[in-house]
Amino acid sequence: MFHLLLIWVVSATCSPRQLAWAGAVSSSCIVAGLVLSGPAAFASWVHLIRRGVVIVTIWLIVYYSRRHSATAERERKALLAQHELELKALRGIIPICAWCKRIRTDSGAWQQIEAYIRDHSEADFSHGICAECLAKLNDQRPASPP
């Protein structure tokens, strides 16, 4: 029974490869213990069946732990691939006009910042006006006649 506890702890803390090694070592120790216990152990069917059940249980733990790890790894890779598809980021230095804020494209043309970002990412824009600009706009309007 100690071997089952050991395998269970190893399955929770170690890699699948380490778990397979622990299963092999535990199984070997169980078989070696059976062989070294002498001919009396072979005469008792209960003793043989108990050891066989422990060995089968060890390898079932190894199998299902490895299967769970492989499934988790496939899910992680699928999620990572999905995120890479969703991520379309702007990178590098983007030349922008200091006055009108248009961006120079690779062909040398100047393009509005909204159009450039929309073309080079998955982002869209929604326009509004901030409080400061609204105040400036109201200050620039001519006063209405009384």
N, C-alpha and C positions, 0 to 999 in steps of 0.2 A: 504494500500500500504506500510505502514511502516513495516508491518510484512514481506513482501517479501524482502525488503531491509535488514532487520535483518537476515533472513534466508540465503540470498545470502552471506552476510558477514561471518556468522557462517560457511557456507559450504566451504568457502575459507580458514578459519583460524583454525577450530576446527576438532576434531576427528569425525568419523561417528556416534559414540554413542552420543556425545554431540549435534550433528546436529539433531538426532532423538528426543532428549529431547527438543531442541529448537523448532522443528516442532510441537511437542505435546503441548508445552506451548503456542505457537502462535495460534494454532488451538483452544485451550481451551479459550484463551482470545477473539478470534473472536466470538466464540459461546456464551461466557459469555456476551460480548458486545451486541450481538443480543438479548439475553434473557433480559438483564437489560434495553434495550432501549424501552421496552414496546410493547404493542400490535400493535402500529402503524407500527413498523418495519416489523412485520409479514404480514401486509396487502399489503405492497409494494413488488411485485415480483422482481422488479429491485434490491431492496436492498438485498433480499435473494439470488438472482443469483450472485450478485457481491461478497458477502461473500463466497458463495460456490465456485466460481471461484478462489478466493484468497486461500481458504483452499486446493483445488485440486492442485493449482500451488505450494503451500508450500510443499505438499507431493510428487509432481513430482520432485522438487529440491532435497528433501531428498533422494528419490529413486535413481535418477541418480547420485547424489554425492556419495552415498554408493556404487553403482555399479561401478563407476569409481575408487573409493578407493580399492574395492575388486580386480578389474582387475589389477590395479597398483601393489598391493601386490602380486598377483599371478605371474606377470611378474618379480617382484623383486626376488621372491623365485626361479623361474625357472632360472633366470640369475645367482643367487648365487649357485644353484645346478650345473649348467654348469661350473662355475668357479671352484667349488670344484672338479669336475671330471677332469678338465684340469690341476689342480694344483697337482703335485706329487713332493713334496719337500723333500730334505734331511734334517734330523733333528738330533740333538744330537751331541755327540762327535764321530768323525770318526778317528780311529787310523791309522796313516800314517807313513811310514818309512821316517826318516829324510834324508836318503841317496838316495834311488832310487825312492821315492815318490809313492810307491805302497801302497795300502790300505788293511788292514787286515779285512777279512769278518767275519761274525758271526761264521762260521765254523772254523776259524783260518787260512784259506788259504790266501795267498797274491795275490792281483789282481791289474792289471794296473789301474791307476786312471780313465782313459777314459772309460774302460769297466765297472768299478764300477758305475760311474755316469750315464752311458748309461743304466745300468740295474736298477738303483734306481731312475731314473727321466726320463723326456721326452726329455732331452737335448742330442744333438749329437755334435761331435767334428769335426773341420776342422783344420788340422795341417798346420803350417807355421813356419817360423823362424824369430825371431826378429833381429833387427840391431846389438845389442850387441853380441848375440850368433853367428851371421854371421861373425862379426869381429874376435871373438875368434877362430872360425873355420878356418878362413883364416890365422890367426897367427900360428895355429898349423900345417898347411899343409907345407910339405917340399917345399923349393924353387925349381922351375923347372930349369933344366940345360939350359944354354944359347945356 
